[in-house]
């Protein structure tokens, strides 16, 4: 079963997954990455008005990026 790693970028903060996880294929790894991005957003976004969080899903042994998912938050007040 292929092994995947997830790299998160929150502004200047980069967190590299050194353990990874086995997934059946690229599509399953992307789903896991999206779930991780959503969890990270729930943790990091409250209180923010501007933030970009990116998740890179990397294939086995870090040889290729399977997909990149980006969440952009920009709150504009109408007052």
C-alpha positions in Angstrom: 0.0 0.0 0.0 1.4 3.4 -0.9 2.7 5.7 1.9 1.9 9.4 2.0 3.1 12.4 3.9 1.4 15.7 4.6 3.1 19.1 4.8 1.1 22.0 6.3 2.0 25.7 5.7 0.3 28.3 7.9 1.8 31.6 7.0 5.5 31.2 7.7 5.0 28.1 9.9 5.8 24.8 8.1 5.0 21.5 9.7 6.4 18.4 8.0 4.8 15.0 8.6 7.7 12.6 9.2 5.5 9.5 10.0 3.0 9.5 7.1 0.1 7.2 6.6 -0.7 4.3 4.2 -3.6 5.0 1.8 -5.0 2.8 -0.9 -4.3 5.4 -3.6 -3.8 9.1 -4.4 -7.5 9.9 -4.2 -7.7 8.4 -0.6 -4.5 10.4 0.4 -6.1 13.6 -0.9 -9.3 12.9 1.1 -7.1 12.4 4.2 -5.3 15.7 3.4 -8.6 17.5 3.1 -9.8 16.2 6.4 -6.5 17.3 8.0 -6.8 20.7 6.5 -10.4 21.1 7.8 -9.2 20.0 11.3 -6.4 22.5 11.2 -8.7 25.2 10.0 -11.1 24.6 13.0 -8.2 24.9 15.3 -6.4 27.9 13.8 -9.1 30.1 12.2 -11.1 31.3 15.2 -10.2 34.9 15.9 -8.4 35.4 12.5 -9.4 37.9 9.9 -6.8 36.9 7.3 -5.1 33.6 7.0 -3.9 31.1 4.3 -3.4 27.5 5.2 -2.0 25.0 2.7 -1.7 21.3 2.8 0.6 19.4 0.4 0.0 15.7 0.0 3.3 14.1 -0.9 3.7 10.6 -2.3 5.9 7.9 -1.0 9.4 8.9 0.1 8.7 12.6 -0.7 9.3 12.1 -4.4 6.3 13.9 -5.7 3.5 16.2 -4.7 0.2 14.4 -5.3 -2.0 17.5 -4.6 -2.1 20.8 -2.9 -5.1 22.1 -1.1 -5.3 25.8 0.0 -7.7 27.5 2.3 -7.8 31.3 2.2 -9.7 33.4 4.8 -10.2 37.1 4.3 -12.8 38.7 6.5 -13.9 42.2 5.6 -16.1 44.3 7.9 -19.0 46.3 6.5 -18.6 48.9 9.3 
